[in-house]
Amino acid sequence: MPNMALKKNPMPSQAPEERNRNFLEVALGYTPEQAIDEAQRCLNCKNRPCVSGCPVRVHIPDFIQQMAQGNFEEAYQIIAQSSSLPAVCGRVCPQESQCECQCVRGKKGEPVAIGRLERFAADYHNAHCAKAPEKPASNGHRVAVIGSGPSGLTCAGDLAKMGYQVTVFEALHLAGGVLVYGIPEFRLPKAIVQKEIDTLIALGVRVETNVVIGRTITIDELMQEYGFEAVFIGSGAGLPKFMNIPGENLKGVYSANEFLTRINLMKAYQPDGDTPIQHGRHVAVVGGGNVAMDAARCAKRLGADVTILYRRTEAELPARREEVEHAMEEGIQFKFLTNPLEIMGDDQGWVRAARCQEMELGEPDASGRRRPVPKEGSEFTLDLDCVIMALGTSPNPLIKSTTEGLETQKWGGIIVNEETGLTSRPGVYAGGDAVTGAATVILAMGAGKTAAAAIDAYLSAK
């Protein structure tokens, strides 16, 4: 008999006044009893609308039915058939706008907590199963994957399961891409990411760090000299954007990429961290996306009074609602309809204030959102000692500039066939943020999965 409760089982979490002073994971996860109770809310619909909302096509009703019976390891194995990163997706995937928004239970109440159940299944497996996955027999074909973020890891994992000899090349000293340098520990513990990567290594995936494709090795060299028959580019979008306003070169102005990389990858929040970070007292974060929330919440944990400046209203915030609510609960202030005009510094070149202007919403722009326009006579000064620009990113131009015949968009995204991920170069595929610009982890994973299937078809036909 299904559990017809209208609301999800709430996610246990740290209290806001405690978690805003530490980097421990905010969400604590379901108990087994909560997981079973939540799974029993699933109606096991015949047409499975939730699956159509999942970019990697996890067999959602199947794994939830196993969970409803307490078969947690069986549930995990079903998820793992489609997803190479279930513990990651259960934490950072925007289920509310994908699988859960298609859930029939959401028509009269809240949808089934698919993401929370996926997280529980993955965590249960990681805690109770020490057996490494069985390494498939090699088919003799070699594939190179550039970048160890979600698209690269997904492509590598799918190909490894099919018997391909896959080598992942990562520019940084640690694999994981945005999962390790971009997403804070309190949202995605790095031990979880490493566990997922270790599973791929057990399948036979090789990971080479400190290799900058385009400088250390080029794509042409990978194919012509190193014997790789196909290449997948999953190098992400790590080039930060700025506003081009006066004062952005002052000391104390960070891109969100640098700020988060120092904290997440280099552990700058720890007293013995390898890379220092400024512990500002009054910090402003410019932007309204998930990255802005991550940067603001990190700055808060470093002891700052933090204000998010966003030029539209709360209703237009692009960040996940859960992340916005967590930020507000943790004491982060929001100044909506506010746009910085200038960052002002002291005699030593450090940030001391920002000149801002209030905005109004005008007619819709190309994105369909109402365009913010300046409100006359509304300028004001905000005292600050640190500013973090979280305005989005674009693909690094290095691969394009070192690879002949690789067609890209004017803004830097690699042009691909949407159905296969094939670029303008034969045997070279791409996906994730390197193609779309900054997007979600699960969309990048979907692109990696699509490219893996296309690479398999391409090499099987040779």
C-alpha positions in Angstrom: 0.0 0.0 0.0 1.6 3.3 -1.0 2.3 6.0 1.5 -0.1 8.8 0.5 1.5 11.5 2.7 1.4 14.8 0.8 4.8 16.0 2.0 8.3 14.6 1.6 10.2 13.3 4.6 12.2 16.3 5.7 15.9 16.2 5.3 17.8 16.2 8.7 20.4 18.9 8.7 22.7 21.0 10.9 21.0 24.0 12.6 21.8 27.2 10.7 23.5 28.9 13.7 25.9 25.9 13.9 26.6 25.1 10.3 27.4 28.7 9.3 30.5 28.4 11.4 31.8 25.1 10.0 32.4 23.3 6.7 30.8 20.0 7.6 28.0 18.8 5.4 24.8 20.7 5.9 22.3 17.9 5.0 22.8 14.8 7.2 20.9 12.3 5.1 17.9 10.0 5.7 17.8 7.2 8.3 16.9 3.8 6.8 13.4 4.2 8.3 13.0 7.6 6.6 14.3 6.3 3.3 11.8 3.3 3.3 8.9 5.6 4.3 9.8 8.1 1.5 10.2 5.4 -1.1 6.8 4.1 -0.3 5.3 7.4 -1.5 6.2 6.3 -5.1 3.2 5.1 -7.1 5.5 3.2 -9.6 3.7 4.8 -12.5 3.6 2.7 -15.7 4.6 5.6 -18.0 7.5 6.7 -15.7 7.5 10.5 -16.3 10.3 10.9 -13.8 12.7 9.0 -16.0 12.1 11.4 -18.9 13.2 14.3 -16.7 16.5 12.7 -15.9 19.4 13.6 -18.3 21.1 10.2 -17.6 17.9 8.2 -17.6 18.2 6.5 -14.2 15.6 3.8 -13.8 14.0 5.8 -11.0 10.8 3.7 -10.2 12.9 0.5 -10.2 15.4 1.7 -7.7 12.8 3.3 -5.5 10.8 0.1 -5.4 13.8 -1.8 -4.1 14.3 0.9 -1.4 10.7 0.6 -0.4 11.4 -3.0 0.5 14.7 -2.2 2.3 16.9 -3.6 -0.5 19.3 -0.7 -0.4 22.2 -2.3 -2.2 19.9 -3.5 -5.0 18.7 0.0 -5.4 22.2 1.3 -5.7 23.1 -1.2 -8.4 20.1 -0.1 -10.5 21.2 3.5 -10.2 24.8 2.6 -11.1 23.6 1.1 -14.4 22.9 4.6 -15.6 24.9 7.0 -13.4 28.6 7.0 -12.7 28.2 9.5 -9.9 25.2 8.6 -7.8 26.4 10.0 -4.5 27.3 13.3 -6.2 24.0 13.6 -8.1 22.0 12.8 -4.9 23.5 15.9 -3.4 23.9 18.6 -6.1 21.5 17.6 -9.0 18.6 20.1 -9.3 16.0 17.3 -9.0 13.2 19.9 -8.4 13.5 21.1 -12.0 14.1 17.7 -13.6 13.0 14.3 -12.4 11.0 15.5 -9.4 9.1 18.1 -11.4 7.7 15.3 -13.5 6.6 13.2 -10.5 2.8 12.5 -10.4 2.8 12.9 -6.6 3.7 16.6 -7.2 0.3 17.3 -8.7 -1.4 17.0 -5.3 1.4 17.7 -2.8 5.1 17.3 -2.9 6.9 15.0 -5.3 8.8 11.9 -4.1 12.2 13.0 -2.8 14.1 11.2 -5.6 17.4 13.0 -5.0 17.4 12.2 -1.3 16.7 8.6 -2.0 19.5 8.4 -4.5 21.9 9.9 -2.0 20.8 7.4 0.6 21.3 4.4 -1.7 24.8 5.7 -2.7 25.9 6.4 0.8 24.6 3.0 2.0 26.6 1.3 -0.7 29.8 3.3 0.1 29.4 2.5 3.8 28.6 -1.2 3.5 30.2 -2.6 0.3 33.9 -2.9 0.2 34.0 -5.1 -2.9 35.4 -3.3 -6.0 33.4 -3.5 -9.2 34.5 -6.1 -11.7 36.8 -4.8 -14.4 35.4 -5.5 -17.9 37.6 -7.3 -20.4 39.4 -4.9 -22.7 38.2 -4.5 -26.3 41.6 -3.1 -27.4 40.4 0.4 -28.2 41.9 3.5 -26.5 40.0 6.7 -25.8 41.3 9.9 -24.2 39.1 12.1 -22.0 40.1 15.7 -21.4 38.9 16.9 -18.0 37.8 15.0 -14.9 34.7 16.9 -14.2 31.2 15.4 -14.3 31.0 15.1 -18.1 34.5 13.6 -18.4 34.0 11.1 -15.6 30.7 10.0 -16.9 32.0 9.5 -20.4 35.0 7.6 -19.0 32.9 5.4 -16.8 30.5 4.4 -19.5 33.3 3.6 -21.9 35.2 1.6 -19.3 32.1 -0.5 -18.7 32.1 -1.3 -22.4 35.8 -2.5 -22.3 37.5 0.6 -23.6 41.0 1.6 -22.3 40.3 5.1 -21.1 42.8 7.7 -19.9 41.5 10.9 -18.2 43.8 13.9 -18.4 43.3 16.5 -15.7 45.0 19.9 -15.6 44.9 20.3 -11.8 46.7 18.1 -9.3 43.5 16.4 -8.1 40.8 14.8 -10.2 37.1 15.9 -10.0 37.0 19.2 -11.9 34.3 21.5 -10.6 33.2 18.8 -8.1 36.4 19.5 -6.1 37.3 23.1 -6.9 33.9 24.6 -7.2 31.3 23.0 -4.9 32.0 23.6 -1.2 32.6 20.8 1.3 29.4 21.5 3.2 27.4 20.7 0.0 29.6 17.9 -1.4 32.3 16.3 0.8 35.4 15.7 -1.3 35.7 12.2 0.2 32.5 11.4 -1.6 33.9 12.6 -4.9 37.1 10.6 -4.4 35.1 7.5 -3.7 33.2 7.9 -7.0 36.5 8.3 -8.8 38.0 5.3 -7.1 35.1 3.2 -8.4 36.0 4.4 -12.0 39.6 3.6 -11.5 38.6 0.1 -10.3 36.8 -0.3 -13.7 40.1 0.4 -15.4 40.1 4.1 -16.0 43.5 5.8 -15.8 43.7 9.3 -14.4 46.7 11.5 -15.3 46.8 14.8 -13.3 48.9 17.9 -13.9 48.5 17.5 -17.7 47.3 20.7 -19.5 46.0 19.6 -22.9 47.0 22.3 -25.3 50.3 22.9 -23.5 51.7 19.6 -22.1 50.1 17.6 -24.9 47.9 18.6 -27.8 44.8 16.8 -29.1 46.7 16.1 -32.3 49.5 14.5 -30.4 47.1 12.4 -28.4 45.7 10.9 -31.6 48.8 10.8 -33.8 51.6 10.0 -31.4 49.9 8.4 -28.3 47.6 6.1 -30.2 44.2 7.3 -28.9 41.5 6.5 -31.5 38.9 9.0 -30.1 39.0 12.0 -27.8 36.3 13.5 -25.5 36.7 17.1 -24.5 35.1 17.8 -21.1 37.3 20.6 -20.0 34.4 22.7 -18.5 34.1 26.4 -18.3 36.7 27.8 -16.0 37.2 31.3 -17.5 35.5 33.8 -15.1 33.5 36.8 -16.2 33.8 40.3 -14.8 31.7 43.5 -15.0 34.4 45.7 -16.4 33.7 48.4 -13.9 36.4 50.7 -12.2 38.2 49.0 -9.3 37.9 45.4 -10.3 41.7 45.1 -10.2 41.9 46.2 -6.5 43.3 43.9 -3.9 40.4 42.0 -2.2 38.4 41.5 -5.5 38.1 37.9 -6.4 36.4 35.9 -9.2 34.2 33.3 -7.6 36.3 30.7 -9.4 39.5 31.8 -7.6 37.7 32.3 -4.2 36.1 28.8 -4.3 39.2 27.1 -5.7 41.3 28.4 -2.9 38.8 27.3 -0.3 37.6 24.0 -1.8 40.7 22.6 -3.5 43.4 24.2 -1.5 41.6 24.1 1.9 42.3 27.7 2.6 39.7 27.7 5.4 42.0 25.5 7.4 44.7 27.1 9.5 47.4 25.0 7.8 45.9 25.4 4.3 48.5 25.5 1.4 46.9 28.6 -0.2 45.8 31.6 1.9 42.5 33.4 1.5 41.4 36.9 2.7 39.1 36.7 5.7 37.1 39.8 4.9 34.9 41.4 7.5 32.4 42.9 5.1 32.0 40.9 1.9 29.8 41.5 -1.1 29.1 38.7 -3.6 27.8 40.0 -7.0 25.4 37.5 -8.7 22.4 35.3 -8.0 23.3 31.8 -9.2 24.4 28.7 -7.3 28.0 29.8 -7.5 27.1 33.1 -5.8 25.4 31.2 -3.0 28.4 28.9 -2.6 30.8 31.8 -2.4 28.6 33.8 0.0 28.2 30.8 2.3 31.9 30.1 2.3 32.7 33.7 3.2 30.1 33.5 6.0 31.9 30.5 7.4 35.2 32.5 7.4 33.5 35.0 9.8 32.4 37.7 7.4 29.2 39.8 7.3 28.1 38.8 3.8 25.7 40.6 1.4 24.6 39.3 -2.0 24.1 42.0 -4.6 21.6 41.0 -7.3 20.2 43.4 -10.0 16.8 41.7 -10.3 14.3 40.6 -7.6 14.2 37.5 -5.5 11.7 35.9 -7.9 14.3 36.0 -10.7 17.2 34.4 -8.7 18.6 31.6 -10.9 20.0 29.7 -7.9 18.2 26.6 -6.6 15.6 27.6 -4.1 17.1 25.2 -1.5 20.5 27.0 -1.7 18.8 30.4 -1.4 16.9 29.3 1.6 20.0 27.9 3.2 21.9 31.1 2.6 19.1 33.2 4.2 18.9 30.8 7.2 22.6 31.2 7.7 22.4 35.0 8.1 23.5 36.1 4.6 21.9 39.4 3.6 20.4 40.0 0.1 20.2 43.4 -1.6 17.9 42.9 -4.6 17.6 45.4 -7.4 21.1 46.5 -6.7 24.0 46.9 -9.2 27.6 47.9 -8.4 29.0 50.8 -10.5 32.4 51.1 -9.0 34.7 49.4 -6.5 36.6 52.0 -4.5 39.9 51.4 -2.8 42.2 52.9 -0.1 45.7 54.3 -0.5 47.2 50.8 -0.3 45.0 49.5 -3.2 42.6 47.5 -1.0 38.9 47.4 -1.4 37.1 49.8 1.0 33.6 50.4 -0.5 31.4 49.9 -3.5 29.3 52.6 -5.2 26.0 51.0 -6.1 22.8 51.9 -7.8 19.2 50.7 -7.2 17.5 49.2 -10.2 13.9 48.7 -11.5 12.6 46.0 -13.8 11.7 47.1 -17.3 10.7 45.2 -20.4 11.7 41.5 -20.9 15.1 40.9 -22.5 16.2 38.0 -24.7 16.2 35.6 -21.8 12.5 36.4 -21.2 13.3 38.0 -17.8 12.4 41.6 -17.2 15.5 43.8 -17.9 16.9 45.7 -14.9 17.2 49.4 -15.6 18.8 52.1 -13.4 16.6 54.0 -10.9 17.4 57.7 -11.2 19.0 59.3 -8.1 19.4 56.1 -6.2 23.2 55.7 -5.9 24.6 54.8 -2.5 27.9 53.6 -1.0 28.4 50.2 0.7 31.4 49.8 3.0 33.3 46.6 2.1 36.7 45.1 2.3 36.2 42.2 -0.2 34.1 41.7 -3.4 33.5 38.3 -5.1 32.3 38.4 -8.7 30.0 35.4 -9.4 28.8 36.4 -12.8 29.3 33.1 -14.7 32.1 31.6 -16.7 33.0 30.6 -20.2 35.2 27.9 -21.7 38.9 28.3 -21.6 40.2 29.2 -25.1 43.3 27.1 -24.7 42.0 24.0 -26.4 40.5 25.9 -29.3 43.7 27.9 -29.9 45.9 24.8 -30.0 43.6 22.5 -32.1 43.2 23.1 -35.8 39.8 22.6 -37.3 37.9 22.7 -34.0 34.9 25.0 -34.6 33.6 27.1 -31.7 30.9 29.6 -31.0 31.9 33.3 -30.8 31.7 33.1 -27.0 34.0 30.1 -26.9 31.7 27.1 -26.7 32.7 24.1 -28.8 30.2 23.4 -31.6 28.9 19.8 -31.6 26.3 17.6 -33.1 23.6 17.6 -30.4 22.7 14.0 -30.9 26.3 12.6 -30.7 28.6 15.3 -29.2 30.8 15.0 -32.4 32.8 18.2 -33.0 34.0 19.4 -36.4 37.0 17.1 -36.0 36.6 13.4 -36.8 36.9 11.2 -33.7 36.8 14.2 -31.4 33.7 14.7 -29.2 32.8 17.2 -26.6 30.2 17.9 -23.9 29.3 19.6 -20.7 30.2 23.2 -19.9 32.9 23.3 -22.7 30.0 23.2 -25.1 27.1 24.9 -23.3 28.9 27.3 -20.9 28.3 27.0 -17.2 25.3 24.6 -16.5 24.4 21.8 -14.1 26.4 18.7 -13.1 23.7 16.4 -14.3 23.4 18.1 -17.8 27.2 17.7 -18.1 26.8 14.0 -17.2 24.1 13.6 -19.8 26.4 15.0 -22.4 29.2 12.6 -21.4 26.8 9.7 -21.6 25.7 10.7 -25.1 29.2 11.1 -26.3 30.3 7.7 -24.8 27.5 5.9 -26.8 28.5 7.8 -30.0 32.2 7.0 -29.5 31.3 3.3 -29.0 29.3 3.4 -32.3 32.2 5.1 -34.1 35.0 2.8 -32.9 32.8 -0.3 -33.3 32.4 0.5 -37.0 36.1 1.0 -37.7 
